[in-house]
Amino acid sequence: MPFQQGNQFGHGRPKGSPNKYSQEIKDSVEALIQAYQPDFDTVLTQLQETNPGKFAEIWLRLLEYSIPKQRAVESTVDFSEGTIEKITVEVKTKPQE
């Protein structure tokens, strides 16, 4: 049941403030990562040599935590009034060194 308009009691967590439980989980995971980092590096190196396919799968999954996922964005443009006169796309190549 949603709050009734004018409710003074349910302010909740301020917008943008961190969730304490989520931060505790993140801190615990970070501690585990730090503790097992040397072993994990060794295992990944061995996996890369023995099973490259599985290594690539794990590597891609790990990248999801360091590179933000891209989302589809829907955009609607109304061209009926002719507001856009010209669109120019310029592609530049990086000079080779």
N, C-alpha and C positions, 0 to 999 in steps of 0.2 A: 504494500500500500504506500503510495507516495506521500510525502509531507504535505500538509495543508498549507495553503498560501498564508504567509505571515508567521509561520512557526519560528519561534525564537530559540528553541532548545537544540536543534540538530545542526550545528554549524559545520561539524566534520573537520577534517584536516584542511588547512589552508591550501589553496591552489599553488602547486609547484613545490610544496614541502615534501621531503622524502618519506617513504613508508618505512618505519623502523624495522619491521619484520623483514622486508625485502633487503634492507641494508645488512641485517644480521646474516641472512643467507649468502649475500654477495661476499661478505667478509669471511665466512666459513669456507666458501668455495675458493676464495683467493688464498687462504691459509693452506688448504689442501694442495692447490696448484704449486705453491712455493715449496711445500714439503716434498712433493714427488717430482719436481721439475727435472732433476738429473736422471732419475729412472725413466721418466717419460721421454726425454730426449734420446736415451739409449734405445728404448723400445721403438720409437719412430724411425730411427736410423736403421735398425734391424728389419723393421717392417718394409721400409723403402727398398731394401735389397732383396728380401725374400718374397714379398707380395706387393708389387707396385700398384696394382689395382686397389687393394684395400687401403694402402697408404694414401692414394689420391682421394679415396672416399672420405677417409678420416680428416685429411687436410682440408678438403672443401667444407666439411662440417665445422671444423674449427674456425675457418675464415668467417663464417656467419657471425661469430662473436667479436670479430675485430673490424669487419667491414659492414656498414649498415646495409640492410636489405633494401632493394629498390621496390617501390610500390607503383602500381599502375595509377595514373592520375587521369581522371576524366575531365575533359574540357569541352565546353560548348561555345562556339563563336557564331554570332549571327552576321552573315554576310549580306543580308537583304538590303541594308542601307548603304552598302558600298563604302564603309568606313576605312577599309584597308586599300591603299592605292598600289603599294609595291612591297614585296618581300624579297630581300636580297640575302643570299647565303654565300659566305666566303669561306673557302677551305684552304688552310695554309698547311704546308708540310714543314716539319722541323728540319732545319739544315743539318746535313750529316757532318759529323766532326771527324 
